[in-house]
Structure formats: C-alpha cells, structure tokens
Amino acid sequence: MLLGEIILELELDLILCSEGDVFVFYNVKGAPEIEKEDGYEVHKINEKGYYATSTKDLDYGTITDKYFYVNDKGRRTPIDNKCVSLFGTGGTTLEDNIDIIYTGFKLKKDNCSEEFSMEAYNIDGNVQMINDILKKYYHMEPQLF
C-alpha cells in the first residue's frame, strides 16, 4: 500500500420495495441473513416498509445500490436514483444487549429530481417499525414511543 492510497469498498445492495419511507435494520436476533444475487445483497422490503436481518452491520463505502419496485408477480421495475433520498444511518440500544443498527431512505414515484435525492429527511418515522421488530423477534412489548 502506498502512502496516501485510499481504498474504497463498494456497497452493492439490491433493494426491492414500494414507495414511502423504507428502512433496513441490522443485527436483529433471529431475522434472516441477507441473501446475495449476482454480487448484490438483496433487501426484500416488507409491506410495513422495512427489512430486518441478523447480519451484524451494513456495508460502508461508496454507494452503488440499485432500487426496484416489485409487483405481486415478482416483476422488477428499476427506480431512478433521483427518486431516492437517503436518511443516513442510526441505531437503537436497549436492555438485554439489543443493539439494532439501521439505515433508510425516502422513495417516491413521481416528480423525482436531483434536489429531492439530496434533501435531508427526519428518520424518526421508524419507531413503529422498531417496536414491530422488538415484538416479532424479541417477544417484547413496545419500548419506543
């Protein structure tokens, strides 16, 4: 390695979803591991707008994600990156060593633009999703309000 050399690791995520706020939760006990498809990690977003995985953490680096709408027959329609506005990352730590890491984005179908894709949005909309995960995977009553 040369002095000053920078190595970028690419994120190769394939995200299958619908319009709205979308989250991926990592380090969820009992949730499935992320599947791979042609070198991409596949995140199948559920009807509540999230995907939970037992994979410990997300990949960090240059974002090369691909986004698709998926119909009830499994047909994928690519989503333009101008229709995706990333939230960034966050985490929730609770009793019993529960440490959930998440990332998310806002997705829309119409009037997409460079401006929309660069806007910052509040990521607090995931509280109900986290409570759902706590109930489903940890058999806990809601902890966050």
C-alpha positions as CSV (number, residue, x, y, z in Angstrom):
1,M,0.0,0.0,0.0
2,L,1.4,3.4,-0.9
3,L,1.3,6.3,1.5
4,G,-1.9,8.3,0.9
5,E,-3.6,5.5,-1.0
6,I,-7.3,5.3,-0.5
7,I,-9.2,2.1,-0.9
8,L,-13.0,2.4,-1.4
9,E,-15.2,-0.6,-0.7
10,L,-18.3,-0.5,-2.8
11,E,-21.8,-1.2,-1.4
12,L,-23.6,-3.5,-3.7
13,D,-27.2,-3.6,-2.5
14,L,-30.2,-4.6,-4.4
15,I,-33.3,-3.1,-2.7
16,L,-36.8,-4.4,-3.6
17,C,-39.5,-2.1,-2.3
18,S,-42.5,0.2,-2.7
19,E,-43.0,4.0,-2.3
20,G,-42.6,5.8,1.0
21,D,-40.1,5.6,3.9
22,V,-38.0,2.5,3.8
23,F,-35.7,1.1,6.4
24,V,-33.2,-1.8,6.8
25,F,-32.5,-3.0,10.3
26,Y,-29.3,-4.9,11.0
27,N,-28.2,-7.1,14.0
28,V,-31.7,-8.3,14.6
29,K,-31.6,-11.7,16.5
30,G,-33.5,-14.4,14.7
31,A,-34.0,-12.5,11.5
32,P,-32.7,-14.0,8.2
33,E,-29.2,-13.3,6.9
34,I,-29.0,-11.1,3.8
35,E,-29.2,-13.1,0.6
36,K,-26.9,-12.5,-2.4
37,E,-27.8,-12.2,-6.1
38,D,-25.1,-11.5,-8.7
39,G,-22.8,-10.0,-6.1
40,Y,-25.5,-7.8,-4.6
41,E,-27.0,-8.0,-1.2
42,V,-30.8,-8.3,-1.6
43,H,-33.1,-6.5,0.8
44,K,-36.7,-7.5,0.3
45,I,-38.7,-4.7,2.0
46,N,-41.9,-6.0,3.6
47,E,-45.4,-4.4,3.4
48,K,-44.7,-2.3,6.5
49,G,-41.7,-0.6,4.8
50,Y,-38.7,-2.4,6.3
51,Y,-36.4,-5.4,6.1
52,A,-34.8,-6.9,9.2
53,T,-31.7,-9.0,9.0
54,S,-29.4,-10.7,11.5
55,T,-26.4,-9.5,9.5
56,K,-24.4,-7.6,12.1
57,D,-23.9,-4.3,10.3
58,L,-24.4,-2.6,6.9
59,D,-21.6,-2.2,4.4
60,Y,-19.9,1.2,4.4
61,G,-18.2,2.8,1.4
62,T,-19.2,4.2,-2.0
63,I,-22.9,3.6,-2.6
64,T,-23.8,1.6,-5.7
65,D,-27.2,0.4,-4.7
66,K,-29.9,-0.5,-7.2
67,Y,-33.6,0.1,-6.3
68,F,-36.6,-1.7,-7.8
69,Y,-40.3,-1.7,-7.4
70,V,-41.6,-5.3,-7.3
71,N,-45.1,-6.2,-8.3
72,D,-47.1,-9.2,-6.9
73,K,-45.8,-11.4,-9.7
74,G,-42.2,-10.6,-8.8
75,R,-41.5,-8.4,-11.8
76,R,-38.9,-5.7,-11.1
77,T,-39.1,-2.2,-12.4
78,P,-35.9,-0.1,-11.9
79,I,-36.1,3.1,-9.8
80,D,-34.2,6.2,-10.9
81,N,-31.7,7.3,-8.2
82,K,-33.3,10.8,-8.4
83,C,-36.4,9.2,-6.8
84,V,-34.4,8.1,-3.7
85,S,-33.3,10.4,-0.8
86,L,-31.1,8.7,1.8
87,F,-31.6,9.2,5.5
88,G,-28.2,8.1,6.6
89,T,-27.6,5.6,9.5
90,G,-28.6,5.3,13.1
91,G,-29.0,2.8,15.9
92,T,-31.1,1.8,18.9
93,T,-29.7,0.2,22.0
94,L,-32.0,-1.4,24.6
95,E,-31.7,-3.7,27.6
96,D,-30.5,-7.3,27.2
97,N,-27.8,-6.4,24.7
98,I,-30.2,-5.4,22.0
99,D,-28.3,-3.1,19.6
100,I,-30.1,-2.6,16.3
101,I,-28.4,-0.6,13.5
102,Y,-30.4,0.9,10.7
103,T,-30.3,2.9,7.5
104,G,-33.2,4.2,5.4
105,F,-34.4,6.3,2.6
106,K,-37.5,8.1,1.3
107,L,-38.7,6.9,-2.1
108,K,-41.2,8.4,-4.5
109,K,-42.5,7.5,-7.9
110,D,-43.3,10.9,-9.5
111,N,-41.7,14.4,-9.7
112,C,-38.2,12.9,-8.9
113,S,-35.3,15.3,-9.1
114,E,-31.7,15.8,-8.1
115,E,-33.0,18.2,-5.4
116,F,-35.2,15.5,-3.9
117,S,-32.4,13.0,-3.9
118,M,-30.2,15.5,-1.9
119,E,-32.8,16.6,0.6
120,A,-32.4,15.6,4.3
121,Y,-35.3,13.9,6.0
122,N,-36.1,13.1,9.6
123,I,-35.5,9.4,10.3
124,D,-37.8,9.3,13.4
125,G,-40.5,7.6,11.3
126,N,-39.0,4.2,12.2
127,V,-40.3,4.0,15.8
128,Q,-43.3,1.8,14.9
129,M,-41.0,-0.4,12.8
130,I,-38.6,-0.9,15.6
131,N,-41.5,-1.7,18.0
132,D,-42.7,-4.3,15.4
133,I,-39.2,-5.9,15.3
134,L,-39.0,-6.0,19.1
135,K,-42.3,-7.8,19.3
136,K,-41.7,-10.2,16.4
137,Y,-38.0,-11.2,17.1
138,Y,-37.5,-10.4,20.8
139,H,-41.1,-11.1,22.1
140,M,-41.0,-7.7,23.8
141,E,-43.8,-5.1,24.2
142,P,-43.2,-1.7,22.5
143,Q,-40.2,0.1,24.0
144,L,-40.2,3.3,22.0
145,F,-43.0,5.8,21.6
